């Protein structure tokens, strides 16, 4: 679990286990926990037709 902070407050997200270190996160960069504009990214996912389970 990784704790992140956004304008809505603190949240926890699940991060896949990666022993090789080859996973590169798209929304939350490695070693960062403050996300600016996360809300806009999620809204754009909805606008593109993604479902809630896809966004999760």
N, C-alpha and C positions, 0 to 999 in steps of 0.2 A: 504494500500500500504506500502511496505517495501523497502527502498533504500538499494542496495547492491553495493559493489565495487569489481571489478575484474580487470584483466590485460587489459581488453577492455574498462574500464572506469566505470562510475556509471550507474546503471539501476534501474528500479522500478519493483517489482514483486507483484502480488496479493497474499495475505495470507488469507485463509479462516477464517471467524469469529468463535471463539471457546469460548463460555461462560464458559464451564466446565474446560477448560485448558487441555483437553485430547489429543489434536492434537500434534503430534511430527513430525516436519518437517524433511524430509530426506536429502535435499541438503543444506539448510541454517539453521543451528541450531538456537534455540531461543536465542535472545539477541546478535546475531552476525551479522555483516554487511560486513565483508571482507571475500571473498571466494577465497581460493587458489585451483587451479586445476579444477575450474568449467568447463573450456573449454574441459578438458579431459573427464569429466563425460558426457558432451553433445555429444562428438564424439563417446563415447562408446555406448550411446543410439542409435545413427544412425547405428553403426556397428551391433547392435543387431536387427535392422530392425524396429525400432520405427519410426512412422511418425512425421512430424513437429507438428501436432495437439496433438499427444500423449505426446511429450516432453514439449509442452506448459503447 
